[in-house]
Amino acid sequence: MSATLGTLIKQVQPDWSIEVFESRTAVATESTNAWNNAGTGHAALCELNYMPEAADGSLSPAKAIDINEQFQLSRQWWSTLVQKGILGDPSTFINPTPHMTFVRGEANVDYLRRRFEILKDEPLFADMEFSDDPAQIAEWAPLLVDRRSKDEVFAATRSESGTDVDFGAVTHQLFDYLVSQGAKLHLGHQVRKLKRRADGTWDVFVRNLAGYGKQVVNAKFVFVGAGGGALSLLQSSKIPEISGFGGFPISGKFLKTDNPEIVAQHKAKVYGKAAVGAPPMSVPHLDTRVVDGKESILFGPYAGFSPNFLKKGSWWDLPGSIRAHNIGPMLKVGLTQWSLEKYLAGELMASRETQMNTLREYMPTARTADWEMITAGQRVQVMKKDPEKGGILQFGTEVITGAEGSIAGLLGASPGASTAVYAMLGVLEKCFPEQYAGEWSKTFTAQVPSLGTGLNGDPEAARASLAATSEVLGLSRRAVESA
Ligand SMILES: Cc1cc2nc3c(=O)[nH]c(=O)nc-3n(C[C@H](O)[C@H](O)[C@H](O)COP(=O)(O)OP(=O)(O)OC[C@H]3O[C@@H](n4cnc5c(N)ncnc54)[C@H](O)[C@@H]3O)c2cc1C
């Protein structure tokens, strides 16, 4: 998020000085690291949670279209940055990977078919295919079908335009660019607190973790892009906008295989349906990953619990985040989210064989010996005050801005890194409304053509944008090569 924001700022204000403080000794070692997230370019092509069935059985594509539009901003901006030489060879960070949805049972097949019937007419989803024919699904993803019972009813959709993204690689390349443009990147420097001066500027209190030296840096604008560390820093700033917010950490875990025989048989990201009552981020998926040019398969996520807000955080993160203003909403969430608590308890008690059996629902031939469990990143789910319910758990991201737009930060995880461009343009629009409405928007619109207009309402524009970004990012060419 910080790399994206810094690079956006450099496009419009190359004269502004930017300093970045990162507590670890390298960038992108937390959630953004390739192995700490699933690398899905979230475009709602395969994730059912963006198009749930309403109580009356109706389906609306609005949320799915919204998420897809947000991802198109990322595709367009990354294409521009490749053309400008800011991002390198696209195969280092984005790879064509069809997005599939796979469901079992009559009711789920009926739902998937109805979802397909609606989405296939939406321009951004025009390449979606549906099948309930085992032979066709086996052609798309053989591991889903191999040795599955002949009596089972199942169906799948497939979108060729899906992607796998190494967000860690994007981040490294953006920081290389920022440093080359004069930004100062201080690794091993932890921000301890933020304090506003009477003149409206911010004092950023920083500790050098190697030398234990302390410094105070003064800034006109601060972006708290600290992932799981953002809540405590925003709390230290004492802006009223953070009042009522809390966080609940859930660790992500994945089964991973590098076995070349298995990897060669699966070229897709296959999302299923979350169990009843389970949260959206628990949706199981069997995923091709491409990291450093090497393919692997991930299955998960499984959930774990640690009170740390960062993978390399402290057990004090959760208790230390409790304040008088958020204890009410947090307790309310704790007393009402029984389905989440039941889901978490089930996950924590699951044996290795139970975990493998979940994988076998997607890949019946899976052998325990081929798969190792890896621990991914920490997701800090947002809990916030709600006027009606007292407190609610929110699964999306929340941008907090305050102090006349002189500070902003990002809480939450999903849809995450895929929509960093949308989220960070939103930060700039909120915090610098005059500049944004003036010269900046001309530059941003030149770099991100569908900004402010969208694509889905204009079939020709949608087709042209998908084709152009696919061309620059080498997606269709590499898809053909790998076929
Ligand atoms: C299991 C899992 C799966 C996911 N899957 C996907 C996916 O498939 N697609 C997708 O788009 N998104 C996914 N996400 C979400 C995505 O990874 C995040 O939304 C995104 O990476 C967050 O980026 P960030 O820059 O906000 O945070 P981070 O990448 O966590 O970066 C925050 C940085 O701030 C540093 N920091 C923290 N505190 C301090 C401090 N006090 N001082 C200095 N530095 C500090 C940290 O060391 C870290 O480097 C997933 C997340 C998880 C956990």
The ligand as a Gaussian input file, in Angstrom:
#p B3LYP/6-31G(d) Opt

LIG

0 1
 C       -3.623000     -15.267000       4.275000
 C       -3.832000     -14.064000       3.415000
 C       -4.221000     -14.213000       2.092000
 C       -4.426000     -13.087000       1.279000
 N       -4.737000     -13.276000      -0.039000
 C       -4.839000     -12.202000      -0.856000
 C       -5.058000     -12.381000      -2.244000
 O       -5.143000     -13.508000      -2.720000
 N       -5.176000     -11.273000      -3.028000
 C       -5.075000     -10.005000      -2.500000
 O       -5.208000      -9.059000      -3.258000
 N       -4.864000      -9.802000      -1.185000
 C       -4.729000     -10.868000      -0.352000
 N       -4.481000     -10.688000       0.978000
 C       -4.450000      -9.313000       1.509000
 C       -3.138000      -8.608000       1.200000
 O       -2.048000      -9.467000       1.462000
 C       -3.051000      -7.347000       2.040000
 O       -4.233000      -6.597000       1.918000
 C       -1.894000      -6.449000       1.618000
 O       -0.732000      -7.208000       1.379000
 C       -1.671000      -5.436000       2.708000
 O       -0.602000      -4.586000       2.342000
 P       -0.098000      -3.494000       3.378000
 O        0.943000      -2.723000       2.703000
 O       -1.282000      -2.767000       3.936000
 O        0.469000      -4.338000       4.620000
 P        1.785000      -5.221000       4.778000
 O        2.190000      -5.911000       3.545000
 O        1.557000      -6.079000       5.990000
 O        2.892000      -4.146000       5.058000
 C        2.958000      -3.420000       6.252000
 C        4.401000      -3.102000       6.504000
 O        4.486000      -2.205000       7.602000
 C        5.561000      -2.628000       8.440000
 N        5.276000      -2.109000       9.781000
 C        4.287000      -2.480000      10.616000
 N        4.322000      -1.746000      11.738000
 C        5.352000      -0.880000      11.598000
 C        5.894000       0.160000      12.420000
 N        5.379000       0.450000      13.604000
 N        6.974000       0.852000      11.960000
 C        7.514000       0.580000      10.743000
 N        7.051000      -0.390000       9.943000
 C        5.972000      -1.098000      10.362000
 C        5.544000      -4.135000       8.336000
 O        6.798000      -4.709000       8.687000
 C        5.209000      -4.342000       6.870000
 O        6.346000      -4.402000       6.051000
 C       -4.258000     -11.790000       1.818000
 C       -3.843000     -11.626000       3.146000
 C       -3.606000     -12.741000       3.925000
 C       -3.108000     -12.561000       5.330000

